């Protein structure tokens, strides 16, 4: 599933393309991916895009007249900009045509969703209201990080993946952050000292910033809005490398399951 850096990459791309474009029509081959319905987009015709933002792993397109288009890529979704006359793309489920371009939502597994709503109810309709703090917001600092996990028990990774605590971290960046911090993903979070918590906090920010700088991690499905792959996969230390040698200490990386997800750590570097 695309995580914060991948979604931010798409949002950055779309922010340089969509604002000012006027919506014209929608075509959907998989009606269940559009909520509440394709017919509802009739009211959006002739309305221009104001801005594009990210909230957690959601792409949020704000239009004039208080309309909001929200997209969640889920497991395998892609959002690609194309010319209006371009042919349909592989696994294209929803097509949104504007006066100067076409936004294509492609999704092999059909888990992704596109919502249209008004600004006063888009968070409730999409579930965005449940999301926790944004890692790059003014509200996220080390004190807030400690507050989120105070009195909590369970594996570190379980809480890093909890979107109601911190929005946007997924499997890739949780594993990488734990490696940078020298913390096992299955370590009991209540056992971490303040110094180790601070190292974990800083490592989360490093991992996410690196992912954004390298325009996402392309291992299976991720592409940016132009159809190009990211390069962060070339810099991963543990994610997807189970059984291989640690790039830091040469120990064999161990693959387990933690918080219900495939997880990789180094027994030499992480304690």
C-alpha positions in Angstrom: 0.0 0.0 0.0 1.3 3.5 -0.9 2.3 5.3 2.3 2.9 8.9 3.2 5.9 9.5 1.0 4.3 7.9 -2.0 1.0 9.8 -1.6 2.9 13.1 -0.9 4.8 12.5 -4.2 1.5 12.3 -6.1 0.0 15.2 -4.3 3.1 17.4 -5.1 2.8 16.4 -8.8 -1.0 17.1 -8.9 -0.5 20.4 -7.1 1.5 21.6 -10.1 -1.1 20.4 -12.6 -4.7 20.4 -11.4 -5.4 23.9 -9.8 -7.4 26.0 -12.1 -8.6 23.0 -14.2 -12.4 22.8 -14.7 -14.1 19.5 -14.2 -16.1 18.1 -17.2 -17.0 14.5 -16.8 -16.5 11.1 -15.0 -16.4 7.6 -16.5 -16.3 4.6 -14.1 -16.0 1.0 -15.1 -16.1 -0.2 -11.5 -19.0 1.7 -9.9 -18.3 0.4 -6.4 -15.1 2.4 -6.3 -17.0 5.7 -6.6 -19.0 7.0 -3.6 -21.7 8.0 -3.2 -22.4 7.6 -6.9 -21.2 8.6 -10.4 -24.4 10.6 -10.8 -23.4 12.9 -8.0 -20.5 14.2 -10.1 -23.1 16.0 -12.3 -23.0 18.9 -9.8 -19.3 19.2 -10.2 -19.4 20.0 -13.9 -18.0 23.4 -14.6 -16.3 23.7 -11.2 -12.6 24.5 -11.0 -9.9 22.9 -8.7 -8.6 25.1 -6.0 -5.8 23.0 -4.4 -4.6 19.5 -3.7 -3.5 18.3 -0.3 -2.6 15.1 1.6 -4.1 13.8 4.8 -2.5 10.6 6.0 -2.6 8.3 2.9 -5.5 10.2 1.3 -5.3 12.5 -1.7 -7.7 15.4 -1.1 -8.6 17.7 -4.1 -10.5 20.9 -3.0 -12.7 22.5 -5.6 -14.4 25.9 -5.6 -17.9 26.0 -4.3 -16.9 23.8 -1.3 -16.6 20.5 -3.2 -14.0 17.9 -2.2 -12.8 14.9 -4.2 -10.9 12.4 -2.0 -8.9 9.4 -3.3 -7.5 6.5 -1.3 -5.2 4.2 -3.3 -5.5 1.2 -0.9 -3.3 -1.7 -1.9 -2.6 -1.2 -5.6 -4.1 2.1 -6.7 -2.4 4.6 -9.0 -3.4 8.1 -10.0 -2.0 9.2 -13.3 -2.4 12.4 -15.4 -3.0 11.9 -19.1 -4.1 13.9 -22.1 -7.9 13.7 -22.8 -7.4 11.8 -26.0 -5.1 9.2 -24.5 -6.2 5.6 -24.6 -7.6 3.9 -21.4 -4.8 2.6 -19.2 -4.5 -1.0 -17.8 -6.7 -1.5 -14.8 -8.3 1.9 -15.3 -11.4 2.0 -13.1 -12.3 5.7 -13.0 -11.6 8.5 -15.4 -12.0 12.2 -14.4 -11.9 14.6 -17.4 -11.0 18.2 -17.0 -10.8 21.0 -19.6 -7.0 20.5 -19.9 -6.3 17.0 -18.9 -7.6 13.6 -17.7 -7.0 12.1 -14.2 -7.0 8.3 -14.4 -7.5 6.1 -11.3 -6.1 2.6 -12.0 -6.5 -0.2 -9.5 -5.7 -3.8 -10.2 -7.3 -5.1 -7.0 -10.3 -2.8 -7.0 -9.9 -1.9 -3.3 -9.3 1.9 -3.9 -12.0 4.5 -3.5 -13.0 7.8 -4.9 -15.4 10.0 -2.9 -17.2 13.2 -3.8 -18.6 15.3 -1.0 -18.9 18.8 0.4 -16.2 20.2 2.6 -18.3 20.0 5.7 -18.7 16.2 5.6 -15.7 14.8 3.6 -13.8 13.8 6.7 -16.8 11.8 8.1 -17.6 10.2 4.7 -14.0 9.1 4.1 -13.0 8.2 7.7 -10.3 10.9 7.7 -11.7 12.2 11.0 -10.2 9.1 12.7 -6.6 9.9 11.6 -4.0 10.9 14.1 -1.3 13.6 14.0 0.5 14.4 10.7 4.3 13.7 11.0 5.2 17.0 9.3 2.7 19.2 11.2 3.5 21.7 13.9 1.7 19.4 16.3 4.1 16.5 15.9 7.2 16.7 18.1 9.0 14.5 20.5 6.8 15.5 23.5 3.7 14.6 21.4 5.3 11.3 20.3 5.8 10.3 24.0 2.3 11.4 24.9 0.8 9.2 22.1 2.4 6.1 23.6 2.3 6.8 27.3 0.8 3.9 29.1 0.6 1.8 26.0 1.7 -1.8 25.8 2.5 -4.0 22.8 5.0 -4.1 19.9 6.5 -0.9 18.7 5.5 -1.6 15.2 1.9 -2.1 16.2 1.7 1.5 17.4 3.6 2.9 14.5 1.1 1.4 12.1 -1.9 2.7 14.1 -3.3 5.5 11.9 -5.3 6.9 14.8 -2.0 7.8 16.4 0.3 8.9 13.6 -1.1 9.3 10.1 0.7 7.9 7.1 3.3 5.4 8.3 2.9 1.9 6.9 4.9 -1.3 6.7 7.9 0.0 4.7 8.7 3.0 6.8 7.9 1.4 10.1 10.5 -1.3 9.4 13.1 1.2 8.1 12.6 3.6 11.1 13.0 0.8 13.5 16.3 -0.2 11.8 17.6 3.3 11.9 16.7 3.5 15.6 18.3 0.2 16.4 15.0 -1.0 17.9 13.3 -4.4 17.1 9.8 -3.9 15.6 8.5 -6.4 18.1 10.1 -4.7 21.1 7.7 -3.9 23.9 7.0 -0.1 23.6 6.6 0.4 27.3 10.2 -0.9 27.8 11.9 1.8 25.7 13.8 4.4 27.6 13.3 8.1 26.8 16.6 8.1 24.8 15.5 5.2 22.7 12.1 6.7 22.1 13.7 9.9 21.0 15.9 8.0 18.6 12.9 6.2 17.2 11.1 9.6 16.8 14.0 11.0 14.8 14.3 7.8 12.8 10.7 8.0 11.7 11.2 11.5 10.4 14.5 10.5 8.6 12.8 7.5 6.9 9.8 9.5 5.8 11.8 12.5 4.5 14.1 10.1 2.6 11.1 8.5 1.0 9.7 11.9 -0.1 13.1 13.0 -1.4 13.4 9.9 -3.5 9.8 10.2 -4.8 8.5 7.1 -3.1 9.3 3.4 -2.9 8.4 1.5 -6.1 8.5 -2.3 -5.3 5.3 -3.4 -7.0 2.6 -0.9 -7.9 3.7 2.6 -7.1 4.1 5.2 -9.8 3.9 9.0 -9.5 1.3 11.1 -11.4 3.5 11.0 -14.5 3.8 7.2 -14.4 7.4 7.2 -13.2 8.8 5.0 -10.5 10.3 6.2 -7.3 13.9 5.3 -6.3 13.7 4.8 -2.5 13.6 1.0 -2.9 17.3 1.3 -3.8 18.1 2.5 -0.3 16.1 0.2 1.9 18.0 -1.5 4.7 15.5 -4.1 5.8 12.1 -4.0 4.2 11.7 -6.8 1.7 15.3 -8.1 2.4 14.5 -11.0 4.7 17.3 -13.7 4.5 19.8 -11.3 2.9 22.9 -9.8 4.6 22.5 -6.7 6.7 24.1 -3.8 4.8 25.5 -2.5 8.1 26.8 -5.6 10.0 26.5 -8.5 7.5 24.2 -10.5 9.8 21.4 -12.4 8.1 18.2 -10.4 8.2 15.3 -12.1 9.9 11.7 -12.1 8.5 8.9 -12.6 11.0 5.3 -11.4 11.4 4.6 -8.4 13.7 1.3 -6.6 14.1 -0.1 -8.9 11.5 2.4 -7.8 8.8 5.5 -9.3 7.3 8.4 -7.7 9.1 12.2 -7.7 8.7 14.8 -6.8 11.2 18.6 -7.3 11.9 19.4 -9.4 15.0 22.8 -7.6 15.1 21.8 -4.0 14.8 18.4 -4.0 16.5 17.8 -5.0 20.1 
